[in-house]
Amino acid sequence: MEKISRKLFLKRAVAGLATLAVAPSLLSCTDEHEEEIRKIAPLVGEYDVVVVGGGPAGFISAIAAARQGAKVAIIERYGFLGGMATIGYVAPISVFALKNELVIGGIPWEFVKRLEQMGGAFIEWPKANIDFDIELYKLCCQRMILEAGVDMYMHSAMVGCQMSGKSIDSVIIENKNGLETINSKVFIDCTGDGDLAYMAQVPMQPNPDNELQPSSFCFILSGVDTDSELLNKCMYHNGINGPSQCKPVREKLLAMKAAGVDMPDFGGPWFNNVLHKGSVAVNMTRRAANATDNRNFSAVECQLREDIFTFTKILKENFKEFKDCYVASTAPQAGIRESRRILGVHTVTADEYVNAFKYEDSISRGIHPIDIHASKGTSQVRIDLTKPAYVPYRALIAPQYPNLLVAGRCISTDRQALASLRVMASCMGTGQAAGVAAAQSIAQRCAVQDVDTSKLVSTLKELGAVL
């Protein structure tokens, strides 16, 4: 078979072998030149459900669909699963419960309990925030995915999709084998940034102010006195020992900044338990970034990496608990709080969310505070919820796209509701619903918009979802 590079593939696409989507680097192909495309990107798999993205929404979604009897594949650009937990070192997993009562259950909670049994999770009641070992998290994901019979396409970047009208026929991936095509009846976009939906030209939520929450580059500090009173009070996020934000460190840093000490903007700081004495995951860097702009995000990551070592030096020199600390590991990529969100059949608003409006098609919940970080400076807006909120199935689907669902951070919400729903436990909840819905659309031979939502809800309840 002719070996053709991605560069040449894109060149041919521009020349007329395929139809380009809204951005030249994001390929959306019609079937007009399918034979030629297959020479360039041979077909390697045909599935009922393909999940793009192996983060909290993605791996739960794939397991859910497979357990419902669908033939499932998952595509992930890294060599491991877990998303922001393992790629971004974002800890803890927030939030599964309110006053010791689960808000998000089913497969997500099964994952937590299994990780706990492996020695990789510590459940912080009454909120059920989950401290975790990053490497055991990866292993637990992998085991559950393989046990469910899901085919894994790891180290694979999605570079295009082939469409018939508004229906997605296939995705094109690139890895060490070259360009490859995967066909599916239903696709679930769990990329966080809505990459597949964007390629398919799904309308996105407007952002007239062009404002996004900042990115943070999390890292592991070792050599920390985790037995100290300071760390014992702040590295557990159960709400019992005070705020999860380390207030004494924050106040001193703010005073230093006010006195003219040159330091970058910061959030928190939050020091997070990783189940190993002497080590903490640190979340404190912040810079404005657009994760969907390669040049911008790459440049911001470079700045954030400098900030990591700047703050490590400041901590070493000013706090006895950190005097022997060192950077043991930096996350594979900076964490992303906000990017693209689809304009779905229904958009979850802050008013609906805060008031726990219950929809007829409610398929998941959320209890994390609305948490909006300033893109510049050190401020943060936080609105605590008094009762668990709901997410409707209609927020996971777009009008006129019969075989596409989304889950996780790219679902249809306004900015304020997103500021709660972006957290990992909530993403797992929407992922579970999307996986079950995808399998049911196959079984019912219908578009995702026509899935029997009463049956969807009843199935989710049988799995343990709290609805």
Sequence and secondary structure as in RCSB ss.txt:
>XXXX:A:sequence
MEKISRKLFLKRAVAGLATLAVAPSLLSCTDEHEEEIRKIAPLVGEYDVVVVGGGPAGFISAIAAARQGAKVAII
ERYGFLGGMATIGYVAPISVFALKNELVIGGIPWEFVKRLEQMGGAFIEWPKANIDFDIELYKLCCQRMILEAGV
DMYMHSAMVGCQMSGKSIDSVIIENKNGLETINSKVFIDCTGDGDLAYMAQVPMQPNPDNELQPSSFCFILSGVD
TDSELLNKCMYHNGINGPSQCKPVREKLLAMKAAGVDMPDFGGPWFNNVLHKGSVAVNMTRRAANATDNRNFSAV
ECQLREDIFTFTKILKENFKEFKDCYVASTAPQAGIRESRRILGVHTVTADEYVNAFKYEDSISRGIHPIDIHAS
KGTSQVRIDLTKPAYVPYRALIAPQYPNLLVAGRCISTDRQALASLRVMASCMGTGQAAGVAAAQSIAQRCAVQD
VDTSKLVSTLKELGAVL
>XXXX:A:secstr
     HHHHHHHIIIIIS B SSTTSEEEEGGGHHHHHHHS EEEEEEEEEE  SHHHHHHHHHHHHTT  EEEE
 SSSS  GGGTTS   SB   EETTEESS SHHHHHHHHHHHTT EEEETTTTEEEE HHHHHHHHHHHHHHTT 
EEE S EEEEEEEETTEEEEEEEEETTEEEEEEEEEEEE SSS HHHHHTT  B   TT     BB  EEEES  
TTSHHHHHHS  SSSSS SS HHHHHHHHHHHHTT     EEEEEEEE SSTTEEEEEEE B   TT HHHHHHH
HHHHHHHHHHHHHHHHHH GGGTT EEEEE SS B S    B  SS B HHHHHTT   TTEEEEE S EEEE S
SSS EEEE  SS EEEEGGGGB TT TTEEE GGGSSB HHHHHHHTSHHHHHHHHHHHHHHHHHHHHTTS GGG
S HHHHHHHHHHHT   
